[in-house]
Amino acid sequence: MTYDRLVCANCAAPVAEGRCPVCRANRERLQQEGPFAGLNPAALLALLVVLVAALALLAHQTA
Ligand SMILES: [Zn+2]
């Protein structure tokens, strides 16, 4: 999980431990399924490469 190393600004403990209400709120928010919830960094990088390639292609076509 991406929030493993997050440190709480309220209690300075790892958010994943849920020691205070702020931790628990953040943990719940981060655990919710978002558009990138199932993606690992490699998948995000691949997505970025595809996006840049698409933009480059578009720029080449319009120039
Ligand atoms: Zn906390």
N, CA, C, O and the ligand as a Tripos MOL2 file, in Angstrom:
@<TRIPOS>MOLECULE
protein
  253   251    64     0     0
PROTEIN
NO_CHARGES

@<TRIPOS>ATOM
      1 N           0.8280   -1.1990    0.0000 N.3       1 MET1
      2 CA          0.0000    0.0000    0.0000 C.3       1 MET1
      3 C           0.8700    1.2590    0.0000 C.2       1 MET1
      4 O           1.9750    1.2620    0.5420 O.2       1 MET1
      5 N           0.3630    2.3140   -0.6060 N.am      2 THR2
      6 CA          1.1510    3.5340   -0.7450 C.3       2 THR2
      7 C           1.2190    4.3190    0.5540 C.2       2 THR2
      8 O           2.1130    5.1500    0.7150 O.2       2 THR2
      9 N           0.3140    4.0860    1.4730 N.am      3 TYR3
     10 CA          0.3050    4.8700    2.7000 C.3       3 TYR3
     11 C           1.1500    4.2470    3.7980 C.2       3 TYR3
     12 O           1.1680    4.7380    4.9260 O.2       3 TYR3
     13 N           1.8500    3.1660    3.4720 N.am      4 ASP4
     14 CA          2.6740    2.4740    4.4620 C.3       4 ASP4
     15 C           3.6820    3.3960    5.1320 C.2       4 ASP4
     16 O           3.9170    3.3010    6.3370 O.2       4 ASP4
     17 N           4.2700    4.2800    4.3530 N.am      5 ARG5
     18 CA          5.3490    5.1170    4.8830 C.3       5 ARG5
     19 C           4.8820    6.5190    5.2380 C.2       5 ARG5
     20 O           5.6910    7.3600    5.6310 O.2       5 ARG5
     21 N           3.5950    6.7770    5.1050 N.am      6 LEU6
     22 CA          3.0900    8.1020    5.4480 C.3       6 LEU6
     23 C           3.1250    8.3050    6.9570 C.2       6 LEU6
     24 O           2.7430    7.4220    7.7250 O.2       6 LEU6
     25 N           3.5900    9.4850    7.3690 N.am      7 VAL7
     26 CA          3.6220    9.8080    8.7890 C.3       7 VAL7
     27 C           2.5610   10.8660    9.0660 C.2       7 VAL7
     28 O           2.4290   11.8440    8.3290 O.2       7 VAL7
     29 N           1.8140   10.6540   10.1320 N.am      8 CYS8
     30 CA          0.7270   11.5530   10.4840 C.3       8 CYS8
     31 C           1.2650   12.8970   10.9530 C.2       8 CYS8
     32 O           2.2280   12.9490   11.7190 O.2       8 CYS8
     33 N           0.6460   13.9890   10.4960 N.am      9 ALA9
     34 CA          1.0590   15.3230   10.9200 C.3       9 ALA9
     35 C           0.5670   15.6180   12.3370 C.2       9 ALA9
     36 O           1.0740   16.5290   12.9920 O.2       9 ALA9
     37 N          -0.3990   14.8680   12.8040 N.am     10 ASN10
     38 CA         -0.9890   15.1120   14.1160 C.3      10 ASN10
     39 C          -0.2540   14.3950   15.2310 C.2      10 ASN10
     40 O           0.0190   14.9880   16.2740 O.2      10 ASN10
     41 N           0.0740   13.1150   15.0230 N.am     11 CYS11
     42 CA          0.6820   12.3350   16.1030 C.3      11 CYS11
     43 C           2.0680   11.8200   15.7340 C.2      11 CYS11
     44 O           2.7130   11.1650   16.5540 O.2      11 CYS11
     45 N           2.5420   12.0980   14.5230 N.am     12 ALA12
     46 CA          3.8830   11.7220   14.0740 C.3      12 ALA12
     47 C           4.1210   10.2200   14.0640 C.2      12 ALA12
     48 O           5.2680    9.7750   14.0140 O.2      12 ALA12
     49 N           3.0650    9.4440   14.1110 N.am     13 ALA13
     50 CA          3.1860    7.9910   13.9900 C.3      13 ALA13
     51 C           2.7840    7.5930   12.5760 C.2      13 ALA13
     52 O           2.1130    8.3670   11.8950 O.2      13 ALA13
     53 N           3.1760    6.4100   12.1180 N.am     14 PRO14
     54 CA          2.7450    5.9620   10.7880 C.3      14 PRO14
     55 C           1.2250    5.9500   10.6810 C.2      14 PRO14
     56 O           0.5280    5.4360   11.5550 O.2      14 PRO14
     57 N           0.7300    6.5250    9.5950 N.am     15 VAL15
     58 CA         -0.7200    6.5920    9.3920 C.3      15 VAL15
     59 C          -1.3370    5.1970    9.3970 C.2      15 VAL15
     60 O          -2.4680    5.0030    9.8430 O.2      15 VAL15
     61 N          -0.5690    4.2300    8.8930 N.am     16 ALA16
     62 CA         -1.0700    2.8660    8.7890 C.3      16 ALA16
     63 C          -1.4090    2.2800   10.1590 C.2      16 ALA16
     64 O          -2.2110    1.3490   10.2490 O.2      16 ALA16
     65 N          -0.8130    2.8090   11.2200 N.am     17 GLU17
     66 CA         -1.0950    2.2890   12.5640 C.3      17 GLU17
     67 C          -2.4030    2.8130   13.1260 C.2      17 GLU17
     68 O          -2.9840    2.2000   14.0210 O.2      17 GLU17
     69 N          -2.8790    3.9580   12.6040 N.am     18 GLY18
     70 CA         -4.1660    4.4940   13.0340 C.3      18 GLY18
     71 C          -4.2260    4.8550   14.4990 C.2      18 GLY18
     72 O          -5.1900    4.4990   15.1770 O.2      18 GLY18
     73 N          -3.2380    5.5440   15.0030 N.am     19 ARG19
     74 CA         -3.1710    5.8510   16.4370 C.3      19 ARG19
     75 C          -4.0970    6.9770   16.8640 C.2      19 ARG19
     76 O          -4.5260    7.0090   18.0170 O.2      19 ARG19
     77 N          -4.4180    7.9010   15.9660 N.am     20 CYS20
     78 CA         -5.2790    9.0200   16.3410 C.3      20 CYS20
     79 C          -6.3740    9.1740   15.2860 C.2      20 CYS20
     80 O          -6.2950    8.5570   14.2230 O.2      20 CYS20
     81 N          -7.3900    9.9860   15.5640 N.am     21 PRO21
     82 CA         -8.4970   10.1470   14.5940 C.3      21 PRO21
     83 C          -8.0260   10.6300   13.2340 C.2      21 PRO21
     84 O          -8.5830   10.2340   12.2090 O.2      21 PRO21
     85 N          -6.9980   11.4860   13.2100 N.am     22 VAL22
     86 CA         -6.4770   11.9800   11.9270 C.3      22 VAL22
     87 C          -5.8990   10.8240   11.1200 C.2      22 VAL22
     88 O          -6.1260   10.7120    9.9150 O.2      22 VAL22
     89 N          -5.1440    9.9640   11.8090 N.am     23 CYS23
     90 CA         -4.5860    8.7790   11.1470 C.3      23 CYS23
     91 C          -5.6950    7.9250   10.5490 C.2      23 CYS23
     92 O          -5.6370    7.5220    9.3870 O.2      23 CYS23
     93 N          -6.6880    7.6630   11.3560 N.am     24 ARG24
     94 CA         -7.7560    6.7670   10.8980 C.3      24 ARG24
     95 C          -8.5260    7.3640    9.7290 C.2      24 ARG24
     96 O          -8.9180    6.6500    8.8060 O.2      24 ARG24
     97 N          -8.7450    8.6850    9.7710 N.am     25 ALA25
     98 CA         -9.4490    9.3510    8.6680 C.3      25 ALA25
     99 C          -8.6220    9.2640    7.3950 C.2      25 ALA25
    100 O          -9.1490    8.9670    6.3230 O.2      25 ALA25
    101 N          -7.3220    9.5240    7.5170 N.am     26 ASN26
    102 CA         -6.4460    9.4470    6.3450 C.3      26 ASN26
    103 C          -6.3850    8.0330    5.8020 C.2      26 ASN26
    104 O          -6.4230    7.8080    4.5920 O.2      26 ASN26
    105 N          -6.2890    7.0860    6.7200 N.am     27 ARG27
    106 CA         -6.1910    5.6900    6.2930 C.3      27 ARG27
    107 C          -7.4440    5.2790    5.5310 C.2      27 ARG27
    108 O          -7.3600    4.6160    4.4970 O.2      27 ARG27
    109 N          -8.6060    5.6740    6.0450 N.am     28 GLU28
    110 CA         -9.8580    5.3260    5.3630 C.3      28 GLU28
    111 C          -9.9370    5.9810    3.9920 C.2      28 GLU28
    112 O         -10.3770    5.3690    3.0200 O.2      28 GLU28
    113 N          -9.5040    7.2330    3.9320 N.am     29 ARG29
    114 CA         -9.5520    7.9540    2.6600 C.3      29 ARG29
    115 C          -8.6220    7.2880    1.6430 C.2      29 ARG29
    116 O          -8.9720    7.1370    0.4730 O.2      29 ARG29
    117 N          -7.4310    6.8920    2.1090 N.am     30 LEU30
    118 CA         -6.4530    6.3090    1.1960 C.3      30 LEU30
    119 C          -6.8310    4.8960    0.7890 C.2      30 LEU30
    120 O          -6.4210    4.4120   -0.2660 O.2      30 LEU30
    121 N          -7.6160    4.2400    1.6330 N.am     31 GLN31
    122 CA         -7.9900    2.8680    1.3050 C.3      31 GLN31
    123 C          -9.1500    2.8080    0.3240 C.2      31 GLN31
    124 O          -9.4270    1.7620   -0.2630 O.2      31 GLN31
    125 N          -9.8270    3.9390    0.1500 N.am     32 GLN32
    126 CA        -10.9400    3.9460   -0.7870 C.3      32 GLN32
    127 C         -10.4340    3.7180   -2.2030 C.2      32 GLN32
    128 O          -9.3390    4.1430   -2.5700 O.2      32 GLN32
    129 N         -11.2470    3.0470   -2.9740 N.am     33 GLU33
    130 CA        -10.8650    2.7470   -4.3490 C.3      33 GLU33
    131 C         -10.8820    4.0240   -5.1780 C.2      33 GLU33
    132 O         -11.9350    4.6280   -5.3790 O.2      33 GLU33
    133 N          -9.7180    4.4270   -5.6530 N.am     34 GLY34
    134 CA         -9.6140    5.5770   -6.5450 C.3      34 GLY34
    135 C          -9.2700    5.0960   -7.9390 C.2      34 GLY34
    136 O          -9.1150    3.8970   -8.1710 O.2      34 GLY34
    137 N          -9.1490    6.0380   -8.8720 N.am     35 PRO35
    138 CA         -8.8300    5.6590  -10.2500 C.3      35 PRO35
    139 C          -7.4630    4.9860  -10.3660 C.2      35 PRO35
    140 O          -7.2210    4.2340  -11.3100 O.2      35 PRO35
    141 N          -6.5640    5.2530   -9.4050 N.am     36 PHE36
    142 CA         -5.2240    4.6850   -9.4880 C.3      36 PHE36
    143 C          -4.9820    3.6700   -8.3810 C.2      36 PHE36
    144 O          -3.8380    3.2950   -8.1250 O.2      36 PHE36
    145 N          -6.0380    3.2240   -7.7270 N.am     37 ALA37
    146 CA         -5.8800    2.3500   -6.5600 C.3      37 ALA37
    147 C          -5.1740    1.0490   -6.9100 C.2      37 ALA37
    148 O          -4.3630    0.5490   -6.1300 O.2      37 ALA37
    149 N          -5.4810    0.4960   -8.0860 N.am     38 GLY38
    150 CA         -4.9100   -0.7990   -8.4250 C.3      38 GLY38
    151 C          -3.6090   -0.7230   -9.1920 C.2      38 GLY38
    152 O          -3.0740   -1.7460   -9.6190 O.2      38 GLY38
    153 N          -3.0940    0.4930   -9.3730 N.am     39 LEU39
    154 CA         -1.9010    0.6360  -10.1920 C.3      39 LEU39
    155 C          -0.6410    0.7000   -9.3360 C.2      39 LEU39
    156 O          -0.6060    1.3950   -8.3200 O.2      39 LEU39
    157 N           0.3700   -0.0140   -9.7440 N.am     40 ASN40
    158 CA          1.6620    0.0960   -9.0640 C.3      40 ASN40
    159 C           2.5240    1.1210   -9.8090 C.2      40 ASN40
    160 O           2.1610    1.5330  -10.9110 O.2      40 ASN40
    161 N           3.6380    1.5330   -9.2420 N.am     41 PRO41
    162 CA          4.4650    2.5660   -9.8860 C.3      41 PRO41
    163 C           4.8750    2.2070  -11.3040 C.2      41 PRO41
    164 O           4.9520    3.0910  -12.1570 O.2      41 PRO41
    165 N           5.1390    0.9390  -11.5810 N.am     42 ALA42
    166 CA          5.5350    0.5320  -12.9350 C.3      42 ALA42
    167 C           4.4010    0.7690  -13.9150 C.2      42 ALA42
    168 O           4.6300    1.2170  -15.0390 O.2      42 ALA42
    169 N           3.1850    0.4730  -13.4950 N.am     43 ALA43
    170 CA          2.0270    0.6830  -14.3560 C.3      43 ALA43
    171 C           1.8090    2.1730  -14.5940 C.2      43 ALA43
    172 O           1.4710    2.5890  -15.7020 O.2      43 ALA43
    173 N           2.0040    2.9720  -13.5490 N.am     44 LEU44
    174 CA          1.8680    4.4190  -13.7020 C.3      44 LEU44
    175 C           2.9100    4.9630  -14.6660 C.2      44 LEU44
    176 O           2.6170    5.8330  -15.4850 O.2      44 LEU44
    177 N           4.1310    4.4430  -14.5620 N.am     45 LEU45
    178 CA          5.2100    4.8750  -15.4500 C.3      45 LEU45
    179 C           4.8780    4.5100  -16.8940 C.2      45 LEU45
    180 O           5.0800    5.3160  -17.8030 O.2      45 LEU45
    181 N           4.3770    3.3120  -17.1020 N.am     46 ALA46
    182 CA          4.0000    2.8720  -18.4450 C.3      46 ALA46
    183 C           2.8990    3.7780  -19.0000 C.2      46 ALA46
    184 O           2.9230    4.1540  -20.1720 O.2      46 ALA46
    185 N           1.9480    4.1180  -18.1520 N.am     47 LEU47
    186 CA          0.8540    4.9980  -18.5600 C.3      47 LEU47
    187 C           1.3970    6.3580  -18.9680 C.2      47 LEU47
    188 O           0.9550    6.9480  -19.9540 O.2      47 LEU47
    189 N           2.3720    6.8530  -18.1890 N.am     48 LEU48
    190 CA          2.9860    8.1450  -18.4840 C.3      48 LEU48
    191 C           3.7110    8.1120  -19.8220 C.2      48 LEU48
    192 O           3.6190    9.0550  -20.6080 O.2      48 LEU48
    193 N           4.4280    7.0320  -20.0760 N.am     49 VAL49
    194 CA          5.1660    6.8850  -21.3390 C.3      49 VAL49
    195 C           4.1910    6.8990  -22.5150 C.2      49 VAL49
    196 O           4.4400    7.5570  -23.5250 O.2      49 VAL49
    197 N           3.0980    6.1820  -22.3820 N.am     50 VAL50
    198 CA          2.0900    6.1370  -23.4420 C.3      50 VAL50
    199 C           1.5070    7.5280  -23.6740 C.2      50 VAL50
    200 O           1.2810    7.9420  -24.8110 O.2      50 VAL50
    201 N           1.2700    8.2330  -22.5830 N.am     51 LEU51
    202 CA          0.6980    9.5770  -22.6700 C.3      51 LEU51
    203 C           1.6530   10.5250  -23.3940 C.2      51 LEU51
    204 O           1.2420   11.2860  -24.2700 O.2      51 LEU51
    205 N           2.9300   10.4680  -23.0180 N.am     52 VAL52
    206 CA          3.9380   11.3300  -23.6480 C.3      52 VAL52
    207 C           4.0720   10.9850  -25.1320 C.2      52 VAL52
    208 O           4.1880   11.8760  -25.9730 O.2      52 VAL52
    209 N           4.0560    9.6990  -25.4470 N.am     53 ALA53
    210 CA          4.1590    9.2750  -26.8350 C.3      53 ALA53
    211 C           2.9650    9.7790  -27.6410 C.2      53 ALA53
    212 O           3.1210   10.2120  -28.7830 O.2      53 ALA53
    213 N           1.7870    9.7230  -27.0550 N.am     54 ALA54
    214 CA          0.5800   10.2040  -27.7210 C.3      54 ALA54
    215 C           0.6570   11.6990  -27.9630 C.2      54 ALA54
    216 O           0.2650   12.1850  -29.0240 O.2      54 ALA54
    217 N           1.1650   12.4290  -26.9770 N.am     55 LEU55
    218 CA          1.3040   13.8740  -27.1110 C.3      55 LEU55
    219 C           2.3260   14.2350  -28.1840 C.2      55 LEU55
    220 O           2.1290   15.1700  -28.9600 O.2      55 LEU55
    221 N           3.4210   13.4760  -28.2110 N.am     56 ALA56
    222 CA          4.4630   13.7150  -29.2130 C.3      56 ALA56
    223 C           3.9080   13.4750  -30.6140 C.2      56 ALA56
    224 O           4.1810   14.2340  -31.5430 O.2      56 ALA56
    225 N           3.1360   12.4210  -30.7460 N.am     57 LEU57
    226 CA          2.5230   12.0850  -32.0330 C.3      57 LEU57
    227 C           1.5710   13.2010  -32.4660 C.2      57 LEU57
    228 O           1.5530   13.6060  -33.6290 O.2      57 LEU57
    229 N           0.7960   13.6770  -31.5250 N.am     58 LEU58
    230 CA         -0.1750   14.7400  -31.7950 C.3      58 LEU58
    231 C           0.5490   16.0130  -32.2290 C.2      58 LEU58
    232 O           0.1430   16.6680  -33.1890 O.2      58 LEU58
    233 N           1.6170   16.3580  -31.5200 N.am     59 ALA59
    234 CA          2.4030   17.5570  -31.8410 C.3      59 ALA59
    235 C           3.0290   17.4290  -33.2280 C.2      59 ALA59
    236 O           3.1140   18.4060  -33.9730 O.2      59 ALA59
    237 N           3.4650   16.2190  -33.5640 N.am     60 HIS60
    238 CA          4.0820   15.9800  -34.8590 C.3      60 HIS60
    239 C           3.0550   16.1580  -35.9790 C.2      60 HIS60
    240 O           3.3680   16.6820  -37.0480 O.2      60 HIS60
    241 N           1.8340   15.7160  -35.7170 N.am     61 GLN61
    242 CA          0.7950   15.7730  -36.7520 C.3      61 GLN61
    243 C           0.3300   17.2140  -37.0000 C.2      61 GLN61
    244 O           0.0200   17.5880  -38.1320 O.2      61 GLN61
    245 N           0.2850   18.0060  -35.9440 N.am     62 THR62
    246 CA         -0.2530   19.3680  -36.0780 C.3      62 THR62
    247 C           0.8110   20.3530  -36.5340 C.2      62 THR62
    248 O           0.4770   21.4260  -37.0390 O.2      62 THR62
    249 N           2.0860   20.0140  -36.3680 N.am     63 ALA63
    250 CA          3.1610   20.9430  -36.7180 C.3      63 ALA63
    251 C           3.3300   21.0570  -38.2280 C.2      63 ALA63
    252 O           4.1930   21.7990  -38.6980 O.2      63 ALA63
    253 ZN         -2.1340   10.4430   13.7990 Zn       64 ZN64
@<TRIPOS>BOND
     1     1     2 1
     2     2     3 1
     3     3     4 2
     4     3     5 am
     5     5     6 1
     6     6     7 1
     7     7     8 2
     8     7     9 am
     9     9    10 1
    10    10    11 1
    11    11    12 2
    12    11    13 am
    13    13    14 1
    14    14    15 1
    15    15    16 2
    16    15    17 am
    17    17    18 1
    18    18    19 1
    19    19    20 2
    20    19    21 am
    21    21    22 1
    22    22    23 1
    23    23    24 2
    24    23    25 am
    25    25    26 1
    26    26    27 1
    27    27    28 2
    28    27    29 am
    29    29    30 1
    30    30    31 1
    31    31    32 2
    32    31    33 am
    33    33    34 1
    34    34    35 1
    35    35    36 2
    36    35    37 am
    37    37    38 1
    38    38    39 1
    39    39    40 2
    40    39    41 am
    41    41    42 1
    42    42    43 1
    43    43    44 2
    44    43    45 am
    45    45    46 1
    46    46    47 1
    47    47    48 2
    48    47    49 am
    49    49    50 1
    50    50    51 1
    51    51    52 2
    52    51    53 am
    53    53    54 1
    54    54    55 1
    55    55    56 2
    56    55    57 am
    57    57    58 1
    58    58    59 1
    59    59    60 2
    60    59    61 am
    61    61    62 1
    62    62    63 1
    63    63    64 2
    64    63    65 am
    65    65    66 1
    66    66    67 1
    67    67    68 2
    68    67    69 am
    69    69    70 1
    70    70    71 1
    71    71    72 2
    72    71    73 am
    73    73    74 1
    74    74    75 1
    75    75    76 2
    76    75    77 am
    77    77    78 1
    78    78    79 1
    79    79    80 2
    80    79    81 am
    81    81    82 1
    82    82    83 1
    83    83    84 2
    84    83    85 am
    85    85    86 1
    86    86    87 1
    87    87    88 2
    88    87    89 am
    89    89    90 1
    90    90    91 1
    91    91    92 2
    92    91    93 am
    93    93    94 1
    94    94    95 1
    95    95    96 2
    96    95    97 am
    97    97    98 1
    98    98    99 1
    99    99   100 2
   100    99   101 am
   101   101   102 1
   102   102   103 1
   103   103   104 2
   104   103   105 am
   105   105   106 1
   106   106   107 1
   107   107   108 2
   108   107   109 am
   109   109   110 1
   110   110   111 1
   111   111   112 2
   112   111   113 am
   113   113   114 1
   114   114   115 1
   115   115   116 2
   116   115   117 am
   117   117   118 1
   118   118   119 1
   119   119   120 2
   120   119   121 am
   121   121   122 1
   122   122   123 1
   123   123   124 2
   124   123   125 am
   125   125   126 1
   126   126   127 1
   127   127   128 2
   128   127   129 am
   129   129   130 1
   130   130   131 1
   131   131   132 2
   132   131   133 am
   133   133   134 1
   134   134   135 1
   135   135   136 2
   136   135   137 am
   137   137   138 1
   138   138   139 1
   139   139   140 2
   140   139   141 am
   141   141   142 1
   142   142   143 1
   143   143   144 2
   144   143   145 am
   145   145   146 1
   146   146   147 1
   147   147   148 2
   148   147   149 am
   149   149   150 1
   150   150   151 1
   151   151   152 2
   152   151   153 am
   153   153   154 1
   154   154   155 1
   155   155   156 2
   156   155   157 am
   157   157   158 1
   158   158   159 1
   159   159   160 2
   160   159   161 am
   161   161   162 1
   162   162   163 1
   163   163   164 2
   164   163   165 am
   165   165   166 1
   166   166   167 1
   167   167   168 2
   168   167   169 am
   169   169   170 1
   170   170   171 1
   171   171   172 2
   172   171   173 am
   173   173   174 1
   174   174   175 1
   175   175   176 2
   176   175   177 am
   177   177   178 1
   178   178   179 1
   179   179   180 2
   180   179   181 am
   181   181   182 1
   182   182   183 1
   183   183   184 2
   184   183   185 am
   185   185   186 1
   186   186   187 1
   187   187   188 2
   188   187   189 am
   189   189   190 1
   190   190   191 1
   191   191   192 2
   192   191   193 am
   193   193   194 1
   194   194   195 1
   195   195   196 2
   196   195   197 am
   197   197   198 1
   198   198   199 1
   199   199   200 2
   200   199   201 am
   201   201   202 1
   202   202   203 1
   203   203   204 2
   204   203   205 am
   205   205   206 1
   206   206   207 1
   207   207   208 2
   208   207   209 am
   209   209   210 1
   210   210   211 1
   211   211   212 2
   212   211   213 am
   213   213   214 1
   214   214   215 1
   215   215   216 2
   216   215   217 am
   217   217   218 1
   218   218   219 1
   219   219   220 2
   220   219   221 am
   221   221   222 1
   222   222   223 1
   223   223   224 2
   224   223   225 am
   225   225   226 1
   226   226   227 1
   227   227   228 2
   228   227   229 am
   229   229   230 1
   230   230   231 1
   231   231   232 2
   232   231   233 am
   233   233   234 1
   234   234   235 1
   235   235   236 2
   236   235   237 am
   237   237   238 1
   238   238   239 1
   239   239   240 2
   240   239   241 am
   241   241   242 1
   242   242   243 1
   243   243   244 2
   244   243   245 am
   245   245   246 1
   246   246   247 1
   247   247   248 2
   248   247   249 am
   249   249   250 1
   250   250   251 1
   251   251   252 2
@<TRIPOS>SUBSTRUCTURE
     1 MET1         2 RESIDUE 1 A MET
     2 THR2         6 RESIDUE 1 A THR
     3 TYR3        10 RESIDUE 1 A TYR
     4 ASP4        14 RESIDUE 1 A ASP
     5 ARG5        18 RESIDUE 1 A ARG
     6 LEU6        22 RESIDUE 1 A LEU
     7 VAL7        26 RESIDUE 1 A VAL
     8 CYS8        30 RESIDUE 1 A CYS
     9 ALA9        34 RESIDUE 1 A ALA
    10 ASN10       38 RESIDUE 1 A ASN
    11 CYS11       42 RESIDUE 1 A CYS
    12 ALA12       46 RESIDUE 1 A ALA
    13 ALA13       50 RESIDUE 1 A ALA
    14 PRO14       54 RESIDUE 1 A PRO
    15 VAL15       58 RESIDUE 1 A VAL
    16 ALA16       62 RESIDUE 1 A ALA
    17 GLU17       66 RESIDUE 1 A GLU
    18 GLY18       70 RESIDUE 1 A GLY
    19 ARG19       74 RESIDUE 1 A ARG
    20 CYS20       78 RESIDUE 1 A CYS
    21 PRO21       82 RESIDUE 1 A PRO
    22 VAL22       86 RESIDUE 1 A VAL
    23 CYS23       90 RESIDUE 1 A CYS
    24 ARG24       94 RESIDUE 1 A ARG
    25 ALA25       98 RESIDUE 1 A ALA
    26 ASN26      102 RESIDUE 1 A ASN
    27 ARG27      106 RESIDUE 1 A ARG
    28 GLU28      110 RESIDUE 1 A GLU
    29 ARG29      114 RESIDUE 1 A ARG
    30 LEU30      118 RESIDUE 1 A LEU
    31 GLN31      122 RESIDUE 1 A GLN
    32 GLN32      126 RESIDUE 1 A GLN
    33 GLU33      130 RESIDUE 1 A GLU
    34 GLY34      134 RESIDUE 1 A GLY
    35 PRO35      138 RESIDUE 1 A PRO
    36 PHE36      142 RESIDUE 1 A PHE
    37 ALA37      146 RESIDUE 1 A ALA
    38 GLY38      150 RESIDUE 1 A GLY
    39 LEU39      154 RESIDUE 1 A LEU
    40 ASN40      158 RESIDUE 1 A ASN
    41 PRO41      162 RESIDUE 1 A PRO
    42 ALA42      166 RESIDUE 1 A ALA
    43 ALA43      170 RESIDUE 1 A ALA
    44 LEU44      174 RESIDUE 1 A LEU
    45 LEU45      178 RESIDUE 1 A LEU
    46 ALA46      182 RESIDUE 1 A ALA
    47 LEU47      186 RESIDUE 1 A LEU
    48 LEU48      190 RESIDUE 1 A LEU
    49 VAL49      194 RESIDUE 1 A VAL
    50 VAL50      198 RESIDUE 1 A VAL
    51 LEU51      202 RESIDUE 1 A LEU
    52 VAL52      206 RESIDUE 1 A VAL
    53 ALA53      210 RESIDUE 1 A ALA
    54 ALA54      214 RESIDUE 1 A ALA
    55 LEU55      218 RESIDUE 1 A LEU
    56 ALA56      222 RESIDUE 1 A ALA
    57 LEU57      226 RESIDUE 1 A LEU
    58 LEU58      230 RESIDUE 1 A LEU
    59 ALA59      234 RESIDUE 1 A ALA
    60 HIS60      238 RESIDUE 1 A HIS
    61 GLN61      242 RESIDUE 1 A GLN
    62 THR62      246 RESIDUE 1 A THR
    63 ALA63      250 RESIDUE 1 A ALA
    64 ZN64       253 GROUP 0 **** ****
